[in-house]
Amino acid sequence: MRPGIVHRLDKNTSGLIVIAKNDAAHASLAKQFQERTCEKIYYALAEGVFRETSFTVENYLARSKSDRKKIAVYPSSDAGKFASTSFAVLEQYKHAALLSCRLNTGRTHQIRVHLAHIGHPCLCDREYGFKKTRTDLPGQALHAYSLSVTHPTTGERMTFTAPMPPAMENLRKKLQND
């Protein structure tokens, strides 16, 4: 079997991942991700001023027909898989915002594609973002902040958090002071 990494993060996204110590734990945790019973919350620094303080983006995502490395939004389930992300604006800055992003589904590049689709890409996202960035972050300003799962053996609900990496936290502070 395959104990080890249960899920993944996009390249250049920081934060939490789950690693199973044995086959039984891996099977239990993988099932939680598949059935969407785990809760994943990300922090994103996104371009622009948001009109709403909370909103949900729902559409269909699949590989882009023009660039196989990217994910694109499609109008129906004929072309893609359903994707849903709930967003809350935690702090609004002059030209950007800190968002809490709750994954209701778990598709490749989901948060980044949803934010770009509504015209508010993650800062420093070189694949889906604007060409001009305000900083030299090593990746997009997206961080897997919180993860809640049910312990495979005890059945206890457990929540883990990870602080933003220093470069992203420094960018957040810079945006607060602009």
BAFI-3210 file (N, C-alpha, C; in Angstrom, 3 decimals, decimal comma, padded with zeros to 6 digits):
// residues 178
n [1|2|3|4|5|6|7|8|9|10|11|12|13|14|15|16|17|18|19|20|21|22|23|24|25|26|27|28|29|30|31|32|33|34|35|36|37|38|39|40|41|42|43|44|45|46|47|48|49|50|51|52|53|54|55|56|57|58|59|60|61|62|63|64|65|66|67|68|69|70|71|72|73|74|75|76|77|78|79|80|81|82|83|84|85|86|87|88|89|90|91|92|93|94|95|96|97|98|99|100|101|102|103|104|105|106|107|108|109|110|111|112|113|114|115|116|117|118|119|120|121|122|123|124|125|126|127|128|129|130|131|132|133|134|135|136|137|138|139|140|141|142|143|144|145|146|147|148|149|150|151|152|153|154|155|156|157|158|159|160|161|162|163|164|165|166|167|168|169|170|171|172|173|174|175|176|177|178]
n.u [000,848|000,361|001,513|001,986|002,156|-000,986|-002,503|-002,021|-000,344|-000,591|002,177|004,521|002,764|002,336|002,166|000,034|000,170|-001,051|000,348|000,377|001,036|000,798|-000,671|-003,429|-004,114|-003,585|-005,532|-007,903|-007,641|-007,367|-009,897|-011,455|-010,681|-011,568|-014,343|-014,882|-014,979|-013,074|-011,818|-010,582|-008,797|-007,556|-005,282|-005,231|-003,616|-005,007|-005,437|-006,878|-009,954|-012,561|-016,040|-017,929|-018,080|-018,163|-018,448|-019,246|-017,707|-018,664|-018,256|-017,221|-014,302|-011,442|-008,623|-006,921|-007,573|-005,838|-003,443|-001,883|-000,758|-002,255|-005,369|-008,739|-011,832|-015,028|-018,268|-020,076|-020,842|-020,212|-017,724|-016,033|-015,213|-017,278|-016,667|-016,245|-015,723|-015,608|-015,307|-013,988|-013,483|-010,904|-009,188|-009,174|-007,182|-005,554|-005,155|-005,469|-006,387|-006,667|-007,739|-009,859|-010,131|-012,271|-012,259|-014,723|-014,837|-012,231|-010,237|-007,620|-005,547|-007,667|-008,451|-006,795|-007,567|-010,298|-010,129|-008,692|-010,535|-012,634|-011,466|-009,626|-006,843|-004,469|-001,844|001,324|001,045|002,248|001,238|-001,601|-002,067|-001,869|000,520|002,161|003,628|003,695|005,780|008,549|007,782|008,456|006,574|003,068|000,806|-000,497|-001,635|-001,909|-003,650|-005,242|-006,315|-008,672|-009,292|-010,559|-009,239|-007,670|-007,605|-008,570|-010,891|-011,259|-011,896|-009,645|-007,822|-005,449|-003,089|-001,087|001,211|001,431|004,039|007,148|007,765|005,287|003,801|005,244|004,656|001,900|001,908|003,189|001,241|-000,790|000,279|000,482]
n.v [-001,179|002,396|004,264|007,636|010,754|012,316|014,201|017,070|020,234|023,095|023,872|026,082|027,013|027,611|025,956|023,652|020,076|016,684|013,776|010,333|007,750|005,039|002,316|001,982|004,438|006,108|005,233|005,925|008,739|009,541|008,829|010,684|013,067|012,491|012,222|014,721|015,475|016,574|019,757|022,524|025,462|028,304|031,102|033,956|036,527|038,841|040,574|043,860|045,654|044,517|044,189|042,779|041,285|038,620|035,727|033,206|031,261|029,375|026,984|025,191|023,298|022,424|021,023|023,437|023,996|025,315|025,549|023,142|023,099|024,697|025,379|025,785|027,694|026,412|026,414|024,354|021,069|019,290|019,813|020,127|019,608|020,118|022,877|024,580|027,371|029,139|032,460|034,923|038,249|039,259|041,384|044,486|046,224|049,043|048,363|045,654|042,566|040,572|037,333|034,760|031,492|028,945|025,684|024,020|022,035|020,084|020,849|020,918|023,732|025,295|027,572|029,605|029,754|030,397|032,934|034,412|034,234|035,862|038,275|038,981|038,017|035,973|037,679|037,883|035,588|033,881|032,299|032,601|035,182|038,831|040,402|042,304|042,500|043,204|042,497|040,297|037,640|034,170|032,497|032,241|034,298|032,498|030,396|027,424|027,433|026,246|023,006|020,539|017,343|014,010|011,960|008,975|006,710|007,290|008,719|011,308|014,730|016,817|019,829|021,601|024,245|026,583|029,207|032,070|032,109|033,912|035,730|036,148|037,154|039,506|040,857|041,192|042,949|045,128|045,861|046,657|049,029|050,662]
n.w [000,000|000,444|002,710|003,722|002,032|001,874|000,510|-001,668|-002,211|-004,370|-006,489|-005,124|-003,171|000,212|003,472|005,350|005,091|005,027|006,352|006,406|008,808|008,501|006,555|007,194|008,382|006,234|004,355|005,736|006,044|003,350|002,440|003,846|002,567|-000,009|000,398|001,246|003,971|005,508|006,561|004,898|005,071|003,568|003,370|001,376|-000,393|-002,342|-005,452|-005,790|-004,873|-002,919|-003,293|-001,864|001,398|001,940|-000,096|-002,575|-005,045|-007,757|-010,262|-013,229|-013,616|-015,565|-017,351|-019,274|-022,689|-024,302|-022,922|-021,354|-018,821|-017,240|-015,525|-016,496|-016,583|-017,252|-018,873|-018,257|-016,875|-018,803|-019,796|-017,602|-014,053|-011,198|-009,067|-005,989|-003,975|-000,956|000,090|002,338|003,178|005,095|005,702|004,167|001,923|000,333|-002,445|-002,503|-000,801|002,194|002,245|003,544|002,522|001,873|000,952|-000,724|-002,488|-003,966|-006,229|-008,698|-008,541|-007,705|-005,940|-006,910|-009,621|-009,340|-008,080|-010,034|-012,100|-011,243|-011,425|-009,449|-008,907|-007,046|-005,394|-006,896|-008,417|-010,907|-012,904|-013,081|-012,399|-012,545|-014,703|-013,573|-010,446|-006,916|-005,344|-004,589|-003,890|-003,301|-004,421|-005,303|-003,378|-001,398|001,131|002,933|005,630|007,721|008,756|009,220|010,404|011,004|013,449|012,472|014,164|016,816|016,360|017,063|016,388|014,849|014,606|012,816|012,532|010,682|010,797|008,578|006,143|006,654|004,456|003,199|005,321|005,779|003,406|003,766|005,974|004,773|002,893|004,637|005,577|003,370]
ca.u [000,000|001,192|001,475|002,738|001,424|-002,400|-002,969|-000,904|-000,561|-000,052|003,564|004,735|001,794|002,880|001,190|-000,145|-000,221|-001,234|001,157|-000,077|002,131|000,635|-001,673|-004,795|-004,281|-003,634|-006,843|-008,910|-007,468|-007,677|-011,359|-011,976|-010,479|-012,445|-015,732|-014,922|-015,325|-012,034|-012,034|-009,338|-008,900|-006,350|-005,202|-004,731|-003,535|-005,548|-005,485|-008,093|-010,893|-013,721|-017,318|-018,620|-017,181|-018,142|-019,056|-018,856|-017,532|-018,956|-018,243|-016,649|-012,882|-010,755|-007,388|-007,088|-007,349|-004,744|-002,218|-002,110|-000,257|-003,204|-006,760|-009,630|-013,239|-015,916|-019,654|-020,950|-020,205|-019,783|-016,309|-015,220|-015,753|-017,819|-015,749|-016,870|-014,864|-016,207|-014,309|-014,330|-012,466|-010,460|-008,631|-009,137|-006,130|-005,795|-005,238|-005,449|-007,097|-006,379|-008,955|-009,965|-010,678|-012,689|-012,493|-015,890|-014,396|-010,769|-009,747|-006,298|-005,434|-009,032|-008,529|-006,117|-008,396|-011,505|-009,798|-008,372|-011,776|-013,458|-010,683|-008,851|-005,882|-003,507|-000,633|002,534|000,719|002,825|000,443|-002,971|-002,166|-001,463|001,949|002,855|003,465|004,195|006,830|009,243|007,494|008,934|005,431|001,845|000,462|-001,525|-001,104|-002,828|-003,576|-005,914|-006,791|-009,367|-009,548|-010,896|-008,119|-008,022|-007,717|-009,374|-012,144|-011,286|-011,755|-008,414|-007,563|-004,063|-002,887|000,302|001,286|001,915|005,503|007,602|007,682|003,880|003,428|005,860|003,861|000,636|002,199|003,454|-000,052|-001,497|000,898|000,423]
ca.v [000,000|003,589|005,294|008,819|011,977|012,041|015,193|017,915|021,663|023,606|024,313|027,432|027,336|027,193|025,537|022,317|018,866|015,541|012,601|009,182|006,920|003,640|002,094|002,201|005,882|006,674|004,921|006,717|010,149|009,709|008,765|011,975|014,047|012,106|012,489|016,139|015,651|017,388|021,173|023,180|026,915|028,952|032,553|034,468|037,961|038,946|041,900|044,626|046,012|043,622|044,833|041,955|040,787|037,159|035,277|031,873|031,107|028,006|026,769|023,913|023,435|021,335|021,457|024,386|023,417|026,034|025,420|021,951|023,313|025,537|024,966|026,817|027,661|026,013|026,756|023,242|019,830|018,533|020,076|020,165|019,116|021,168|023,415|025,597|027,967|030,245|033,463|035,996|039,290|039,462|042,738|045,154|047,236|050,014|047,724|044,205|042,126|039,272|036,524|033,389|030,717|027,609|024,775|023,141|020,908|020,114|020,725|021,464|025,193|025,819|028,925|030,516|029,914|031,134|034,343|035,015|034,281|037,009|039,500|039,266|036,926|036,004|038,448|037,143|034,337|034,037|031,542|033,092|036,553|039,924|040,357|043,185|042,109|044,212|041,948|039,139|036,414|033,005|031,867|033,029|034,637|031,536|029,622|026,464|027,870|025,380|021,725|019,737|015,954|013,098|011,057|007,654|005,684|007,692|009,340|012,693|015,773|017,549|020,975|022,042|025,522|026,972|030,650|032,458|032,199|035,293|036,594|036,504|038,018|040,810|041,483|041,608|044,150|046,215|046,269|047,386|050,349|051,451]
ca.w [000,000|000,389|003,740|003,313|001,714|001,617|-000,462|-002,073|-002,403|-005,627|-006,465|-004,579|-002,127|001,508|004,464|005,911|004,373|005,910|006,042|007,193|009,313|008,113|005,509|007,699|008,536|004,881|003,774|006,445|005,710|001,929|002,326|004,327|001,495|-001,119|000,778|001,632|005,383|006,132|006,307|004,508|004,973|003,068|003,341|000,109|-000,635|-003,692|-006,077|-005,935|-003,807|-002,971|-002,970|-000,868|002,441|001,814|-001,351|-003,018|-006,483|-008,189|-011,698|-013,642|-013,919|-016,257|-018,005|-020,365|-024,023|-024,949|-022,122|-020,526|-017,461|-016,528|-015,368|-017,038|-016,191|-018,341|-018,539|-017,858|-016,421|-019,983|-020,041|-016,395|-012,781|-010,338|-008,062|-005,141|-002,956|-000,193|000,436|003,280|003,233|006,476|005,750|002,862|001,816|-000,741|-003,759|-002,319|000,404|002,787|002,199|004,028|001,412|002,328|-000,170|-000,625|-003,314|-003,996|-007,595|-008,962|-008,697|-007,552|-005,375|-007,827|-010,814|-008,963|-007,857|-011,330|-012,892|-010,828|-011,589|-008,236|-008,737|-005,942|-005,649|-007,274|-009,113|-012,233|-013,884|-013,220|-011,921|-013,398|-015,013|-012,636|-009,053|-005,988|-004,496|-005,133|-003,147|-004,051|-005,082|-005,160|-001,996|-001,010|002,253|003,565|007,012|008,696|008,245|010,237|010,015|012,086|013,688|011,945|015,201|017,979|015,945|017,549|015,370|015,134|013,743|012,814|011,864|010,425|010,524|007,254|006,075|006,871|003,266|002,982|006,448|005,518|002,349|004,401|006,760|003,830|002,337|005,702|005,757|002,123]
c.u [000,893|000,966|002,322|001,816|000,007|-002,966|-001,787|-001,326|-000,038|001,407|003,603|003,614|002,361|001,775|001,169|-000,419|-000,328|-000,364|000,730|001,117|002,013|-000,499|-003,091|-005,077|-004,397|-005,008|-007,935|-008,835|-007,803|-009,187|-011,995|-011,813|-011,422|-013,903|-015,943|-015,400|-014,219|-012,319|-010,687|-009,591|-007,535|-006,446|-004,641|-004,652|-003,897|-005,603|-006,855|-008,889|-012,150|-014,974|-018,062|-017,615|-017,153|-018,920|-018,550|-018,747|-017,756|-018,968|-017,617|-015,218|-012,354|-009,473|-007,721|-006,786|-006,175|-003,412|-002,424|-001,595|-001,261|-004,589|-007,625|-011,044|-014,062|-017,362|-020,513|-020,139|-019,772|-018,276|-015,442|-015,917|-016,194|-016,789|-016,434|-015,883|-015,619|-015,092|-014,866|-013,171|-012,135|-009,925|-008,623|-008,059|-006,452|-006,004|-005,243|-006,224|-006,535|-007,702|-008,777|-010,689|-010,993|-013,008|-013,706|-015,710|-012,883|-010,225|-008,364|-006,376|-006,741|-009,096|-007,933|-006,950|-009,655|-011,214|-009,460|-009,633|-012,647|-012,668|-009,863|-007,798|-005,015|-002,335|000,499|002,262|001,141|002,077|-000,914|-003,119|-001,818|000,046|002,761|002,579|004,118|005,400|007,495|009,028|007,988|007,808|004,224|001,534|-000,738|-000,924|-002,190|-002,718|-004,108|-006,428|-007,415|-009,677|-009,987|-009,754|-008,504|-008,228|-008,700|-010,741|-012,281|-011,114|-010,570|-008,244|-006,119|-003,975|-001,394|000,330|001,778|003,435|005,935|007,457|006,245|003,380|004,016|005,099|002,535|000,852|002,484|002,144|-000,877|-001,008|000,869|-000,764]
c.v [001,242|004,562|006,465|009,980|011,637|012,979|016,076|019,377|022,036|023,973|025,759|027,915|026,795|026,602|024,061|021,243|017,740|014,394|011,484|008,313|005,459|003,528|002,405|003,700|006,542|006,445|005,777|008,188|010,423|009,688|010,075|013,058|013,757|012,464|013,926|016,356|016,379|018,844|021,835|024,676|027,473|030,444|032,929|035,980|038,138|040,388|042,539|044,890|045,168|044,360|044,090|041,469|039,262|036,765|033,876|031,884|029,635|027,961|025,409|024,136|022,197|021,896|022,406|023,696|024,089|025,906|024,305|022,098|024,076|024,887|026,125|026,617|027,322|026,214|025,596|022,031|018,963|018,661|019,997|019,588|020,299|021,566|024,543|026,051|029,109|031,163|034,434|036,981|039,533|040,871|043,290|046,232|048,144|049,339|046,197|043,858|040,796|038,519|035,224|032,627|029,310|026,762|023,904|021,913|021,016|019,847|021,363|022,964|025,928|027,258|029,929|030,781|030,705|032,617|035,053|035,206|035,483|038,324|039,910|038,173|037,089|036,887|037,479|035,806|034,487|033,249|032,172|034,575|037,581|039,832|041,215|042,720|043,152|043,728|040,772|037,918|035,225|032,252|032,766|033,234|033,802|030,571|028,716|026,651|026,843|024,113|020,953|018,370|015,166|012,094|009,647|006,572|006,070|008,256|010,781|013,664|016,639|018,674|021,414|023,369|025,764|028,469|030,897|032,470|033,662|036,206|037,035|037,423|039,415|041,565|041,988|042,898|045,353|046,748|047,049|048,825|051,221|052,390]
c.w [000,000|001,538|003,265|003,035|001,261|000,554|-000,815|-002,102|-003,790|-005,424|-005,997|-003,666|-000,825|002,368|004,778|004,865|005,392|005,412|006,979|007,590|008,905|007,088|005,980|007,852|007,161|004,245|004,411|006,051|004,243|001,704|002,786|003,256|000,335|-000,834|001,254|003,071|006,149|005,765|006,051|004,366|004,581|003,321|001,971|000,181|-002,097|-004,153|-005,928|-004,674|-003,981|-002,537|-001,877|000,168|002,489|000,566|-001,679|-004,535|-006,806|-009,705|-011,995|-014,097|-014,616|-016,859|-019,154|-021,688|-024,725|-024,207|-021,106|-019,093|-016,603|-016,473|-015,855|-016,512|-017,429|-017,907|-018,048|-017,433|-017,595|-020,192|-018,787|-015,185|-011,928|-009,288|-007,316|-004,073|-002,291|000,285|001,464|003,291|004,707|006,685|004,333|002,908|000,633|-002,102|-003,677|-001,050|000,884|002,852|002,948|002,930|001,906|001,103|000,118|-001,501|-003,371|-005,378|-007,722|-009,225|-008,413|-007,053|-006,351|-009,074|-010,483|-008,765|-009,173|-012,167|-012,521|-010,866|-010,387|-008,004|-007,496|-006,341|-005,975|-007,943|-010,571|-013,304|-014,144|-012,891|-012,969|-013,619|-014,055|-011,216|-008,161|-005,175|-005,182|-004,247|-003,958|-004,777|-004,947|-003,676|-001,558|000,004|002,839|005,074|008,010|008,021|009,400|009,662|011,243|012,228|013,267|013,003|016,298|017,602|016,409|016,384|015,768|014,125|013,932|012,080|011,678|010,135|009,099|007,254|006,174|005,645|003,012|004,101|006,266|004,427|002,920|005,196|005,879|003,250|003,367|005,811|004,511|002,114]
res [m|r|p|g|i|v|h|r|l|d|k|n|t|s|g|l|i|v|i|a|k|n|d|a|a|h|a|s|l|a|k|q|f|q|e|r|t|c|e|k|i|y|y|a|l|a|e|g|v|f|r|e|t|s|f|t|v|e|n|y|l|a|r|s|k|s|d|r|k|k|i|a|v|y|p|s|s|d|a|g|k|f|a|s|t|s|f|a|v|l|e|q|y|k|h|a|a|l|l|s|c|r|l|n|t|g|r|t|h|q|i|r|v|h|l|a|h|i|g|h|p|c|l|c|d|r|e|y|g|f|k|k|t|r|t|d|l|p|g|q|a|l|h|a|y|s|l|s|v|t|h|p|t|t|g|e|r|m|t|f|t|a|p|m|p|p|a|m|e|n|l|r|k|k|l|q|n|d]
***
